[in-house]
């Protein structure tokens, strides 16, 4: 008996319909979650910044956010 690879096992599950994948599967899963829990995933789109941050500014913001969260328990903005 030859052991089955992970790829063979997953492809077999997909073929038998035990698991679903792809865009349609994502829509079905999202619809089930929305029916069960309401529209908890919808959030307003963030406004794009007028000027994209420089890599240094993005890094500084990330570090400040981590430090603020770890030291004061604040939620990062």
C-alpha positions as CSV (number, residue, x, y, z in Angstrom):
1,X,0.0,0.0,0.0
2,X,1.5,3.3,-1.1
3,X,0.8,6.3,1.2
4,X,-1.3,9.0,-0.4
5,X,0.2,12.5,-0.8
6,X,-1.5,15.5,0.6
7,X,-2.2,16.8,-2.9
8,X,-3.8,13.5,-3.9
9,X,-6.0,13.5,-0.7
10,X,-7.1,17.1,-1.2
11,X,-7.8,16.7,-4.9
12,X,-9.9,13.6,-4.0
13,X,-11.9,15.6,-1.5
14,X,-12.6,18.3,-4.0
15,X,-13.6,15.7,-6.6
16,X,-16.0,14.0,-4.2
17,X,-17.5,17.3,-3.1
18,X,-16.3,17.0,0.5
19,X,-14.7,20.4,0.4
20,X,-15.4,23.3,-1.9
21,X,-13.0,25.9,-3.3
22,X,-13.0,28.9,-5.6
23,X,-15.0,32.1,-6.0
24,X,-18.4,30.4,-5.9
25,X,-17.5,28.5,-2.7
26,X,-16.4,31.8,-1.1
27,X,-19.8,33.3,-2.0
28,X,-21.6,30.4,-0.6
29,X,-19.6,30.5,2.7
30,X,-20.1,34.2,3.0
31,X,-23.9,33.9,2.4
32,X,-24.1,31.2,5.2
33,X,-22.1,33.4,7.6
34,X,-24.2,36.5,6.8
35,X,-27.4,34.5,7.4
36,X,-26.1,33.2,10.7
37,X,-24.4,36.3,12.1
38,X,-25.8,39.2,10.1
39,X,-23.8,41.7,8.1
40,X,-20.8,41.8,10.4
41,X,-18.2,41.9,7.6
42,X,-19.3,45.0,5.8
43,X,-17.2,48.0,6.7
44,X,-16.9,51.4,5.0
45,X,-14.0,51.6,2.6
46,X,-11.1,53.5,3.9
47,X,-10.4,56.8,2.2
48,X,-7.2,56.7,0.2
49,X,-4.6,59.1,1.5
50,X,-4.0,62.2,-0.6
51,X,-0.3,61.4,-0.7
52,X,0.9,57.8,-0.3
53,X,3.1,57.4,2.8
54,X,6.8,56.9,2.3
55,X,8.3,53.6,3.3
56,X,9.9,55.2,6.3
57,X,6.6,56.8,7.4
58,X,4.7,53.5,7.0
59,X,7.4,51.8,9.1
60,X,7.3,54.5,11.8
61,X,3.5,54.3,12.0
62,X,3.6,50.5,12.3
63,X,6.2,50.7,15.1
64,X,4.3,53.4,16.9
65,X,1.1,51.4,16.7
66,X,2.8,48.3,18.1
67,X,4.4,50.2,20.9
68,X,1.2,52.0,21.8
69,X,-0.8,48.8,21.8
70,X,1.7,46.9,24.0
71,X,2.3,49.6,26.5
72,X,-1.1,51.2,27.0
73,X,-3.5,48.6,25.8
74,X,-4.9,51.0,23.3
75,X,-6.4,49.8,20.1
76,X,-4.3,51.0,17.2
77,X,-6.1,53.6,15.1
